[in-house]
């Protein structure tokens, strides 16, 4: 079956399409994608993953055409005057 794996890092994005076994799990497909080597900041123990925007366990089986997404932690940098009031 054909599946894809997407990751958007802080500086680079990658989308890999590949052939997988019919009973492949999310974790197996990510391992085969090569993205763990390309982006060493990915830690499957920490990063959430999903299929088409829905957070999904690494052990979940995939369907033909699924897009696996590796999510990174989003951090918010506060401005010096970030008091959440927009009246100025």
mmCIF file as gemmi writes it, N, C-alpha and C atoms, coordinates in Angstrom:
data_model
loop_
_atom_site.group_PDB
_atom_site.id
_atom_site.type_symbol
_atom_site.label_atom_id
_atom_site.label_alt_id
_atom_site.label_comp_id
_atom_site.label_asym_id
_atom_site.label_entity_id
_atom_site.label_seq_id
_atom_site.pdbx_PDB_ins_code
_atom_site.Cartn_x
_atom_site.Cartn_y
_atom_site.Cartn_z
_atom_site.occupancy
_atom_site.B_iso_or_equiv
_atom_site.pdbx_formal_charge
_atom_site.auth_seq_id
_atom_site.auth_asym_id
_atom_site.pdbx_PDB_model_num
ATOM 1 N N . UNK Axp A 1 ? 0.837 -1.173 0 1 0 ? 1 A 1
ATOM 2 C CA . UNK Axp A 1 ? 0 0 0 1 0 ? 1 A 1
ATOM 3 C C . UNK Axp A 1 ? 0.886 1.241 0 1 0 ? 1 A 1
ATOM 4 N N . UNK Axp A 2 ? 0.349 2.33 -0.518 1 0 ? 2 A 1
ATOM 5 C CA . UNK Axp A 2 ? 1.085 3.592 -0.551 1 0 ? 2 A 1
ATOM 6 C C . UNK Axp A 2 ? 0.67 4.451 0.63 1 0 ? 2 A 1
ATOM 7 N N . UNK Axp A 3 ? 1.67 4.976 1.344 1 0 ? 3 A 1
ATOM 8 C CA . UNK Axp A 3 ? 1.442 5.894 2.458 1 0 ? 3 A 1
ATOM 9 C C . UNK Axp A 3 ? 2.49 7.002 2.365 1 0 ? 3 A 1
ATOM 10 N N . UNK Axp A 4 ? 2.314 8.045 3.156 1 0 ? 4 A 1
ATOM 11 C CA . UNK Axp A 4 ? 3.314 9.103 3.208 1 0 ? 4 A 1
ATOM 12 C C . UNK Axp A 4 ? 3.544 9.504 4.651 1 0 ? 4 A 1
ATOM 13 N N . UNK Axp A 5 ? 4.72 10.092 4.888 1 0 ? 5 A 1
ATOM 14 C CA . UNK Axp A 5 ? 5.086 10.567 6.213 1 0 ? 5 A 1
ATOM 15 C C . UNK Axp A 5 ? 5.536 12.015 6.07 1 0 ? 5 A 1
ATOM 16 N N . UNK Axp A 6 ? 4.979 12.896 6.902 1 0 ? 6 A 1
ATOM 17 C CA . UNK Axp A 6 ? 5.304 14.316 6.845 1 0 ? 6 A 1
ATOM 18 C C . UNK Axp A 6 ? 5.837 14.793 8.18 1 0 ? 6 A 1
ATOM 19 N N . UNK Axp A 7 ? 6.827 15.693 8.104 1 0 ? 7 A 1
ATOM 20 C CA . UNK Axp A 7 ? 7.365 16.338 9.3 1 0 ? 7 A 1
ATOM 21 C C . UNK Axp A 7 ? 7.745 17.76 8.94 1 0 ? 7 A 1
ATOM 22 N N . UNK Axp A 8 ? 7.331 18.701 9.767 1 0 ? 8 A 1
ATOM 23 C CA . UNK Axp A 8 ? 7.696 20.103 9.579 1 0 ? 8 A 1
ATOM 24 C C . UNK Axp A 8 ? 8.532 20.53 10.768 1 0 ? 8 A 1
ATOM 25 N N . UNK Axp A 9 ? 9.836 20.577 10.579 1 0 ? 9 A 1
ATOM 26 C CA . UNK Axp A 9 ? 10.731 21.029 11.632 1 0 ? 9 A 1
ATOM 27 C C . UNK Axp A 9 ? 10.769 22.543 11.685 1 0 ? 9 A 1
ATOM 28 N N . UNK Axp A 10 ? 11.538 23.099 12.599 1 0 ? 10 A 1
ATOM 29 C CA . UNK Axp A 10 ? 11.591 24.546 12.73 1 0 ? 10 A 1
ATOM 30 C C . UNK Axp A 10 ? 12.179 25.238 11.491 1 0 ? 10 A 1
ATOM 31 N N . UNK Axp A 11 ? 13.05 24.557 10.776 1 0 ? 11 A 1
ATOM 32 C CA . UNK Axp A 11 ? 13.68 25.175 9.605 1 0 ? 11 A 1
ATOM 33 C C . UNK Axp A 11 ? 13.389 24.461 8.29 1 0 ? 11 A 1
ATOM 34 N N . UNK Axp A 12 ? 13.056 23.184 8.338 1 0 ? 12 A 1
ATOM 35 C CA . UNK Axp A 12 ? 12.868 22.397 7.121 1 0 ? 12 A 1
ATOM 36 C C . UNK Axp A 12 ? 11.638 21.512 7.24 1 0 ? 12 A 1
ATOM 37 N N . UNK Axp A 13 ? 11.049 21.234 6.091 1 0 ? 13 A 1
ATOM 38 C CA . UNK Axp A 13 ? 9.904 20.322 6.036 1 0 ? 13 A 1
ATOM 39 C C . UNK Axp A 13 ? 10.266 19.161 5.119 1 0 ? 13 A 1
ATOM 40 N N . UNK Axp A 14 ? 9.635 18.042 5.372 1 0 ? 14 A 1
ATOM 41 C CA . UNK Axp A 14 ? 9.868 16.878 4.532 1 0 ? 14 A 1
ATOM 42 C C . UNK Axp A 14 ? 8.591 16.053 4.414 1 0 ? 14 A 1
ATOM 43 N N . UNK Axp A 15 ? 8.385 15.522 3.219 1 0 ? 15 A 1
ATOM 44 C CA . UNK Axp A 15 ? 7.25 14.654 2.964 1 0 ? 15 A 1
ATOM 45 C C . UNK Axp A 15 ? 7.764 13.491 2.128 1 0 ? 15 A 1
ATOM 46 N N . UNK Axp A 16 ? 7.643 12.289 2.677 1 0 ? 16 A 1
ATOM 47 C CA . UNK Axp A 16 ? 8.164 11.086 2.028 1 0 ? 16 A 1
ATOM 48 C C . UNK Axp A 16 ? 7.008 10.166 1.69 1 0 ? 16 A 1
ATOM 49 N N . UNK Axp A 17 ? 6.941 9.744 0.422 1 0 ? 17 A 1
ATOM 50 C CA . UNK Axp A 17 ? 5.948 8.745 0.015 1 0 ? 17 A 1
ATOM 51 C C . UNK Axp A 17 ? 6.66 7.405 -0.091 1 0 ? 17 A 1
ATOM 52 N N . UNK Axp A 18 ? 5.989 6.344 0.376 1 0 ? 18 A 1
ATOM 53 C CA . UNK Axp A 18 ? 6.618 5.028 0.301 1 0 ? 18 A 1
ATOM 54 C C . UNK Axp A 18 ? 5.586 3.923 0.23 1 0 ? 18 A 1
ATOM 55 N N . UNK Axp A 19 ? 6.072 2.755 -0.156 1 0 ? 19 A 1
ATOM 56 C CA . UNK Axp A 19 ? 5.263 1.537 -0.174 1 0 ? 19 A 1
ATOM 57 C C . UNK Axp A 19 ? 5.447 0.838 1.165 1 0 ? 19 A 1
ATOM 58 N N . UNK Axp A 20 ? 4.363 0.385 1.744 1 0 ? 20 A 1
ATOM 59 C CA . UNK Axp A 20 ? 4.419 -0.298 3.039 1 0 ? 20 A 1
ATOM 60 C C . UNK Axp A 20 ? 3.616 -1.589 2.962 1 0 ? 20 A 1
ATOM 61 N N . UNK Axp A 21 ? 3.939 -2.501 3.886 1 0 ? 21 A 1
ATOM 62 C CA . UNK Axp A 21 ? 3.172 -3.741 3.99 1 0 ? 21 A 1
ATOM 63 C C . UNK Axp A 21 ? 1.739 -3.415 4.4 1 0 ? 21 A 1
ATOM 64 N N . UNK Axp A 22 ? 0.791 -4.254 4.046 1 0 ? 22 A 1
ATOM 65 C CA . UNK Axp A 22 ? -0.614 -4 4.354 1 0 ? 22 A 1
ATOM 66 C C . UNK Axp A 22 ? -0.915 -3.912 5.848 1 0 ? 22 A 1
ATOM 67 N N . UNK Axp A 23 ? -0.109 -4.539 6.676 1 0 ? 23 A 1
ATOM 68 C CA . UNK Axp A 23 ? -0.352 -4.5 8.114 1 0 ? 23 A 1
ATOM 69 C C . UNK Axp A 23 ? 0.616 -3.57 8.848 1 0 ? 23 A 1
ATOM 70 N N . UNK Axp A 24 ? 1.243 -2.641 8.129 1 0 ? 24 A 1
ATOM 71 C CA . UNK Axp A 24 ? 2.247 -1.751 8.717 1 0 ? 24 A 1
ATOM 72 C C . UNK Axp A 24 ? 1.63 -0.809 9.745 1 0 ? 24 A 1
ATOM 73 N N . UNK Axp A 25 ? 2.422 -0.54 10.799 1 0 ? 25 A 1
ATOM 74 C CA . UNK Axp A 25 ? 1.991 0.409 11.825 1 0 ? 25 A 1
ATOM 75 C C . UNK Axp A 25 ? 2.626 1.774 11.554 1 0 ? 25 A 1
ATOM 76 N N . UNK Axp A 26 ? 2.136 2.768 12.259 1 0 ? 26 A 1
ATOM 77 C CA . UNK Axp A 26 ? 2.704 4.11 12.128 1 0 ? 26 A 1
ATOM 78 C C . UNK Axp A 26 ? 4.193 4.093 12.448 1 0 ? 26 A 1
ATOM 79 N N . UNK Axp A 27 ? 4.566 3.439 13.541 1 0 ? 27 A 1
ATOM 80 C CA . UNK Axp A 27 ? 5.978 3.405 13.933 1 0 ? 27 A 1
ATOM 81 C C . UNK Axp A 27 ? 6.847 2.746 12.859 1 0 ? 27 A 1
ATOM 82 N N . UNK Axp A 28 ? 6.387 1.644 12.278 1 0 ? 28 A 1
ATOM 83 C CA . UNK Axp A 28 ? 7.163 0.965 11.237 1 0 ? 28 A 1
ATOM 84 C C . UNK Axp A 28 ? 7.362 1.858 10.019 1 0 ? 28 A 1
ATOM 85 N N . UNK Axp A 29 ? 6.33 2.558 9.634 1 0 ? 29 A 1
ATOM 86 C CA . UNK Axp A 29 ? 6.42 3.426 8.458 1 0 ? 29 A 1
ATOM 87 C C . UNK Axp A 29 ? 7.361 4.604 8.726 1 0 ? 29 A 1
ATOM 88 N N . UNK Axp A 30 ? 7.295 5.17 9.932 1 0 ? 30 A 1
ATOM 89 C CA . UNK Axp A 30 ? 8.214 6.261 10.269 1 0 ? 30 A 1
ATOM 90 C C . UNK Axp A 30 ? 9.653 5.762 10.232 1 0 ? 30 A 1
ATOM 91 N N . UNK Axp A 31 ? 9.899 4.572 10.778 1 0 ? 31 A 1
ATOM 92 C CA . UNK Axp A 31 ? 11.25 3.996 10.751 1 0 ? 31 A 1
ATOM 93 C C . UNK Axp A 31 ? 11.75 3.833 9.316 1 0 ? 31 A 1
ATOM 94 N N . UNK Axp A 32 ? 10.877 3.376 8.43 1 0 ? 32 A 1
ATOM 95 C CA . UNK Axp A 32 ? 11.258 3.144 7.033 1 0 ? 32 A 1
ATOM 96 C C . UNK Axp A 32 ? 11.416 4.433 6.227 1 0 ? 32 A 1
ATOM 97 N N . UNK Axp A 33 ? 10.823 5.51 6.693 1 0 ? 33 A 1
ATOM 98 C CA . UNK Axp A 33 ? 10.823 6.768 5.93 1 0 ? 33 A 1
ATOM 99 C C . UNK Axp A 33 ? 12.186 7.444 5.867 1 0 ? 33 A 1
ATOM 100 N N . UNK Axp A 34 ? 13.06 7.157 6.829 1 0 ? 34 A 1
ATOM 101 C CA . UNK Axp A 34 ? 14.362 7.814 6.888 1 0 ? 34 A 1
ATOM 102 C C . UNK Axp A 34 ? 14.333 9.169 7.588 1 0 ? 34 A 1
ATOM 103 N N . UNK Axp A 35 ? 13.165 9.595 8.04 1 0 ? 35 A 1
ATOM 104 C CA . UNK Axp A 35 ? 13.063 10.91 8.67 1 0 ? 35 A 1
ATOM 105 C C . UNK Axp A 35 ? 13.738 10.969 10.041 1 0 ? 35 A 1
ATOM 106 N N . UNK Axp A 36 ? 13.826 9.852 10.737 1 0 ? 36 A 1
ATOM 107 C CA . UNK Axp A 36 ? 14.493 9.856 12.039 1 0 ? 36 A 1
ATOM 108 C C . UNK Axp A 36 ? 15.986 10.131 11.889 1 0 ? 36 A 1
ATOM 109 N N . UNK Axp A 37 ? 16.577 9.679 10.795 1 0 ? 37 A 1
ATOM 110 C CA . UNK Axp A 37 ? 17.985 9.954 10.528 1 0 ? 37 A 1
ATOM 111 C C . UNK Axp A 37 ? 18.169 11.382 10.009 1 0 ? 37 A 1
ATOM 112 N N . UNK Axp A 38 ? 17.254 11.837 9.202 1 0 ? 38 A 1
ATOM 113 C CA . UNK Axp A 38 ? 17.349 13.182 8.604 1 0 ? 38 A 1
ATOM 114 C C . UNK Axp A 38 ? 17.107 14.27 9.645 1 0 ? 38 A 1
ATOM 115 N N . UNK Axp A 39 ? 16.218 14.005 10.604 1 0 ? 39 A 1
ATOM 116 C CA . UNK Axp A 39 ? 15.869 14.982 11.637 1 0 ? 39 A 1
ATOM 117 C C . UNK Axp A 39 ? 16.097 14.354 13.013 1 0 ? 39 A 1
ATOM 118 N N . UNK Axp A 40 ? 17.333 14.42 13.53 1 0 ? 40 A 1
ATOM 119 C CA . UNK Axp A 40 ? 17.631 13.758 14.804 1 0 ? 40 A 1
ATOM 120 C C . UNK Axp A 40 ? 16.874 14.331 15.996 1 0 ? 40 A 1
ATOM 121 N N . UNK Axp A 41 ? 16.251 15.488 15.835 1 0 ? 41 A 1
ATOM 122 C CA . UNK Axp A 41 ? 15.469 16.058 16.944 1 0 ? 41 A 1
ATOM 123 C C . UNK Axp A 41 ? 14.156 15.315 17.172 1 0 ? 41 A 1
ATOM 124 N N . UNK Axp A 42 ? 13.759 14.467 16.228 1 0 ? 42 A 1
ATOM 125 C CA . UNK Axp A 42 ? 12.527 13.692 16.397 1 0 ? 42 A 1
ATOM 126 C C . UNK Axp A 42 ? 12.774 12.596 17.427 1 0 ? 42 A 1
ATOM 127 N N . UNK Axp A 43 ? 11.933 12.565 18.44 1 0 ? 43 A 1
ATOM 128 C CA . UNK Axp A 43 ? 11.988 11.536 19.483 1 0 ? 43 A 1
ATOM 129 C C . UNK Axp A 43 ? 10.587 10.947 19.591 1 0 ? 43 A 1
ATOM 130 N N . UNK Axp A 44 ? 10.413 9.737 19.1 1 0 ? 44 A 1
ATOM 131 C CA . UNK Axp A 44 ? 9.079 9.136 19.098 1 0 ? 44 A 1
ATOM 132 C C . UNK Axp A 44 ? 8.538 8.88 20.495 1 0 ? 44 A 1
ATOM 133 N N . UNK Axp A 45 ? 9.372 8.971 21.505 1 0 ? 45 A 1
ATOM 134 C CA . UNK Axp A 45 ? 8.908 8.891 22.873 1 0 ? 45 A 1
ATOM 135 C C . UNK Axp A 45 ? 8.309 10.212 23.349 1 0 ? 45 A 1
ATOM 136 N N . UNK Axp A 46 ? 8.623 11.297 22.653 1 0 ? 46 A 1
ATOM 137 C CA . UNK Axp A 46 ? 8.152 12.63 23.025 1 0 ? 46 A 1
ATOM 138 C C . UNK Axp A 46 ? 7.208 13.246 21.994 1 0 ? 46 A 1
ATOM 139 N N . UNK Axp A 47 ? 7.566 13.141 20.705 1 0 ? 47 A 1
ATOM 140 C CA . UNK Axp A 47 ? 6.739 13.742 19.65 1 0 ? 47 A 1
ATOM 141 C C . UNK Axp A 47 ? 5.444 12.968 19.483 1 0 ? 47 A 1
ATOM 142 N N . UNK Axp A 48 ? 4.366 13.685 19.371 1 0 ? 48 A 1
ATOM 143 C CA . UNK Axp A 48 ? 3.089 13.04 19.05 1 0 ? 48 A 1
ATOM 144 C C . UNK Axp A 48 ? 3.059 12.781 17.546 1 0 ? 48 A 1
ATOM 145 N N . UNK Axp A 49 ? 2.268 11.794 17.155 1 0 ? 49 A 1
ATOM 146 C CA . UNK Axp A 49 ? 2.098 11.464 15.745 1 0 ? 49 A 1
ATOM 147 C C . UNK Axp A 49 ? 0.611 11.35 15.457 1 0 ? 49 A 1
ATOM 148 N N . UNK Axp A 50 ? 0.266 11.418 14.19 1 0 ? 50 A 1
ATOM 149 C CA . UNK Axp A 50 ? -1.134 11.301 13.837 1 0 ? 50 A 1
ATOM 150 C C . UNK Axp A 50 ? -1.315 10.945 12.383 1 0 ? 50 A 1
ATOM 151 N N . UNK Axp A 51 ? -2.566 10.762 12.019 1 0 ? 51 A 1
ATOM 152 C CA . UNK Axp A 51 ? -2.937 10.495 10.635 1 0 ? 51 A 1
ATOM 153 C C . UNK Axp A 51 ? -3.978 11.533 10.252 1 0 ? 51 A 1
ATOM 154 N N . UNK Axp A 52 ? -3.658 12.312 9.223 1 0 ? 52 A 1
ATOM 155 C CA . UNK Axp A 52 ? -4.555 13.384 8.761 1 0 ? 52 A 1
ATOM 156 C C . UNK Axp A 52 ? -5.05 14.276 9.894 1 0 ? 52 A 1
ATOM 157 N N . UNK Axp A 53 ? -4.135 14.709 10.767 1 0 ? 53 A 1
ATOM 158 C CA . UNK Axp A 53 ? -4.469 15.673 11.803 1 0 ? 53 A 1
ATOM 159 C C . UNK Axp A 53 ? -5.08 15.104 13.068 1 0 ? 53 A 1
ATOM 160 N N . UNK Axp A 54 ? -5.235 13.812 13.148 1 0 ? 54 A 1
ATOM 161 C CA . UNK Axp A 54 ? -5.801 13.19 14.345 1 0 ? 54 A 1
ATOM 162 C C . UNK Axp A 54 ? -4.706 12.418 15.07 1 0 ? 54 A 1
ATOM 163 N N . UNK Axp A 55 ? -4.408 12.81 16.317 1 0 ? 55 A 1
ATOM 164 C CA . UNK Axp A 55 ? -3.365 12.145 17.093 1 0 ? 55 A 1
ATOM 165 C C . UNK Axp A 55 ? -3.708 10.664 17.22 1 0 ? 55 A 1
ATOM 166 N N . UNK Axp A 56 ? -2.705 9.836 16.932 1 0 ? 56 A 1
ATOM 167 C CA . UNK Axp A 56 ? -2.903 8.39 16.834 1 0 ? 56 A 1
ATOM 168 C C . UNK Axp A 56 ? -1.712 7.673 17.48 1 0 ? 56 A 1
ATOM 169 N N . UNK Axp A 57 ? -1.92 6.548 18.139 1 0 ? 57 A 1
ATOM 170 C CA . UNK Axp A 57 ? -0.787 5.809 18.739 1 0 ? 57 A 1
ATOM 171 C C . UNK Axp A 57 ? 0.153 5.243 17.676 1 0 ? 57 A 1
ATOM 172 N N . UNK Axp A 58 ? 1.416 5.1 18.048 1 0 ? 58 A 1
ATOM 173 C CA . UNK Axp A 58 ? 2.42 4.534 17.135 1 0 ? 58 A 1
ATOM 174 C C . UNK Axp A 58 ? 2.059 3.129 16.677 1 0 ? 58 A 1
ATOM 175 N N . UNK Axp A 59 ? 1.302 2.407 17.483 1 0 ? 59 A 1
ATOM 176 C CA . UNK Axp A 59 ? 0.963 1.016 17.169 1 0 ? 59 A 1
ATOM 177 C C . UNK Axp A 59 ? -0.231 0.882 16.219 1 0 ? 59 A 1
ATOM 178 N N . UNK Axp A 60 ? -0.85 1.982 15.831 1 0 ? 60 A 1
ATOM 179 C CA . UNK Axp A 60 ? -2.038 1.921 14.971 1 0 ? 60 A 1
ATOM 180 C C . UNK Axp A 60 ? -1.675 1.44 13.562 1 0 ? 60 A 1
ATOM 181 N N . UNK Axp A 61 ? -2.528 0.625 12.993 1 0 ? 61 A 1
ATOM 182 C CA . UNK Axp A 61 ? -2.342 0.156 11.621 1 0 ? 61 A 1
ATOM 183 C C . UNK Axp A 61 ? -2.778 1.236 10.642 1 0 ? 61 A 1
ATOM 184 N N . UNK Axp A 62 ? -2.182 1.206 9.467 1 0 ? 62 A 1
ATOM 185 C CA . UNK Axp A 62 ? -2.465 2.214 8.452 1 0 ? 62 A 1
ATOM 186 C C . UNK Axp A 62 ? -3.317 1.652 7.326 1 0 ? 62 A 1
ATOM 187 N N . UNK Axp A 63 ? -3.956 2.549 6.62 1 0 ? 63 A 1
ATOM 188 C CA . UNK Axp A 63 ? -4.739 2.218 5.434 1 0 ? 63 A 1
ATOM 189 C C . UNK Axp A 63 ? -4.026 2.775 4.203 1 0 ? 63 A 1
ATOM 190 N N . UNK Axp A 64 ? -4.301 2.214 3.061 1 0 ? 64 A 1
ATOM 191 C CA . UNK Axp A 64 ? -3.73 2.708 1.807 1 0 ? 64 A 1
ATOM 192 C C . UNK Axp A 64 ? -4.071 4.193 1.647 1 0 ? 64 A 1
ATOM 193 N N . UNK Axp A 65 ? -3.055 4.999 1.337 1 0 ? 65 A 1
ATOM 194 C CA . UNK Axp A 65 ? -3.263 6.427 1.113 1 0 ? 65 A 1
ATOM 195 C C . UNK Axp A 65 ? -3.13 7.296 2.348 1 0 ? 65 A 1
ATOM 196 N N . UNK Axp A 66 ? -2.923 6.707 3.531 1 0 ? 66 A 1
ATOM 197 C CA . UNK Axp A 66 ? -2.816 7.498 4.758 1 0 ? 66 A 1
ATOM 198 C C . UNK Axp A 66 ? -1.579 8.397 4.73 1 0 ? 66 A 1
ATOM 199 N N . UNK Axp A 67 ? -1.708 9.569 5.37 1 0 ? 67 A 1
ATOM 200 C CA . UNK Axp A 67 ? -0.579 10.472 5.567 1 0 ? 67 A 1
ATOM 201 C C . UNK Axp A 67 ? -0.279 10.512 7.065 1 0 ? 67 A 1
ATOM 202 N N . UNK Axp A 68 ? 0.885 9.992 7.428 1 0 ? 68 A 1
ATOM 203 C CA . UNK Axp A 68 ? 1.347 10.015 8.807 1 0 ? 68 A 1
ATOM 204 C C . UNK Axp A 68 ? 2.027 11.36 9.043 1 0 ? 68 A 1
ATOM 205 N N . UNK Axp A 69 ? 1.717 11.98 10.173 1 0 ? 69 A 1
ATOM 206 C CA . UNK Axp A 69 ? 2.311 13.27 10.503 1 0 ? 69 A 1
ATOM 207 C C . UNK Axp A 69 ? 3.04 13.156 11.835 1 0 ? 69 A 1
ATOM 208 N N . UNK Axp A 70 ? 4.256 13.678 11.865 1 0 ? 70 A 1
ATOM 209 C CA . UNK Axp A 70 ? 5.034 13.731 13.099 1 0 ? 70 A 1
ATOM 210 C C . UNK Axp A 70 ? 4.945 15.172 13.58 1 0 ? 70 A 1
ATOM 211 N N . UNK Axp A 71 ? 4.392 15.355 14.763 1 0 ? 71 A 1
ATOM 212 C CA . UNK Axp A 71 ? 4.182 16.699 15.284 1 0 ? 71 A 1
ATOM 213 C C . UNK Axp A 71 ? 5.347 17.109 16.169 1 0 ? 71 A 1
ATOM 214 N N . UNK Axp A 72 ? 5.723 18.374 16.094 1 0 ? 72 A 1
ATOM 215 C CA . UNK Axp A 72 ? 6.757 18.882 16.979 1 0 ? 72 A 1
ATOM 216 C C . UNK Axp A 72 ? 6.109 19.795 18.011 1 0 ? 72 A 1
ATOM 217 N N . UNK Axp A 73 ? 6.803 19.974 19.091 1 0 ? 73 A 1
ATOM 218 C CA . UNK Axp A 73 ? 6.291 20.826 20.153 1 0 ? 73 A 1
ATOM 219 C C . UNK Axp A 73 ? 6.342 22.278 19.691 1 0 ? 73 A 1
ATOM 220 N N . UNK Axp A 74 ? 5.256 22.976 19.893 1 0 ? 74 A 1
ATOM 221 C CA . UNK Axp A 74 ? 5.191 24.388 19.552 1 0 ? 74 A 1
ATOM 222 C C . UNK Axp A 74 ? 5.466 25.184 20.827 1 0 ? 74 A 1
ATOM 223 N N . UNK Axp A 75 ? 6.403 26.101 20.739 1 0 ? 75 A 1
ATOM 224 C CA . UNK Axp A 75 ? 6.705 26.94 21.893 1 0 ? 75 A 1
ATOM 225 C C . UNK Axp A 75 ? 6.329 28.374 21.575 1 0 ? 75 A 1
ATOM 226 N N . UNK Axp A 76 ? 5.935 29.077 22.592 1 0 ? 76 A 1
ATOM 227 C CA . UNK Axp A 76 ? 5.529 30.47 22.445 1 0 ? 76 A 1
ATOM 228 C C . UNK Axp A 76 ? 6.571 31.334 23.128 1 0 ? 76 A 1
ATOM 229 N N . UNK Axp A 77 ? 7.103 32.304 22.377 1 0 ? 77 A 1
ATOM 230 C CA . UNK Axp A 77 ? 8.071 33.233 22.924 1 0 ? 77 A 1
ATOM 231 C C . UNK Axp A 77 ? 7.323 34.514 23.271 1 0 ? 77 A 1
ATOM 232 N N . UNK Axp A 78 ? 7.365 34.895 24.543 1 0 ? 78 A 1
ATOM 233 C CA . UNK Axp A 78 ? 6.651 36.076 24.991 1 0 ? 78 A 1
ATOM 234 C C . UNK Axp A 78 ? 7.452 37.339 24.701 1 0 ? 78 A 1
ATOM 235 N N . UNK Axp A 79 ? 6.76 38.372 24.245 1 0 ? 79 A 1
ATOM 236 C CA . UNK Axp A 79 ? 7.379 39.685 24.078 1 0 ? 79 A 1
ATOM 237 C C . UNK Axp A 79 ? 7.576 40.292 25.459 1 0 ? 79 A 1
ATOM 238 N N . UNK Axp A 80 ? 8.4 41.341 25.53 1 0 ? 80 A 1
ATOM 239 C CA . UNK Axp A 80 ? 8.598 42.017 26.807 1 0 ? 80 A 1
ATOM 240 C C . UNK Axp A 80 ? 7.29 42.578 27.342 1 0 ? 80 A 1
ATOM 241 N N . UNK Axp A 81 ? 6.431 43.053 26.447 1 0 ? 81 A 1
ATOM 242 C CA . UNK Axp A 81 ? 5.161 43.657 26.852 1 0 ? 81 A 1
ATOM 243 C C . UNK Axp A 81 ? 4.001 42.746 26.468 1 0 ? 81 A 1
ATOM 244 N N . UNK Axp A 82 ? 4.143 41.478 26.763 1 0 ? 82 A 1
ATOM 245 C CA . UNK Axp A 82 ? 3.086 40.528 26.41 1 0 ? 82 A 1
ATOM 246 C C . UNK Axp A 82 ? 2.184 40.279 27.605 1 0 ? 82 A 1
ATOM 247 N N . UNK Axp A 83 ? 1.234 41.179 27.786 1 0 ? 83 A 1
ATOM 248 C CA . UNK Axp A 83 ? 0.287 41.036 28.894 1 0 ? 83 A 1
ATOM 249 C C . UNK Axp A 83 ? -1.09 40.637 28.395 1 0 ? 83 A 1
ATOM 250 N N . UNK Axp A 84 ? -1.144 40.187 27.146 1 0 ? 84 A 1
ATOM 251 C CA . UNK Axp A 84 ? -2.364 39.674 26.53 1 0 ? 84 A 1
ATOM 252 C C . UNK Axp A 84 ? -3.519 40.679 26.459 1 0 ? 84 A 1
ATOM 253 N N . UNK Axp A 85 ? -3.212 41.957 26.614 1 0 ? 85 A 1
ATOM 254 C CA . UNK Axp A 85 ? -4.256 42.942 26.351 1 0 ? 85 A 1
ATOM 255 C C . UNK Axp A 85 ? -3.885 43.698 25.081 1 0 ? 85 A 1
ATOM 256 N N . UNK Axp A 86 ? -4.788 43.746 24.188 1 0 ? 86 A 1
ATOM 257 C CA . UNK Axp A 86 ? -4.538 44.35 22.881 1 0 ? 86 A 1
ATOM 258 C C . UNK Axp A 86 ? -5.071 45.773 22.787 1 0 ? 86 A 1
ATOM 259 N N . UNK Axp A 87 ? -5.098 46.485 23.901 1 0 ? 87 A 1
ATOM 260 C CA . UNK Axp A 87 ? -5.66 47.829 23.879 1 0 ? 87 A 1
ATOM 261 C C . UNK Axp A 87 ? -4.629 48.908 23.572 1 0 ? 87 A 1
ATOM 262 N N . UNK Axp A 88 ? -3.372 48.552 23.376 1 0 ? 88 A 1
ATOM 263 C CA . UNK Axp A 88 ? -2.343 49.56 23.056 1 0 ? 88 A 1
ATOM 264 C C . UNK Axp A 88 ? -2.001 49.542 21.597 1 0 ? 88 A 1
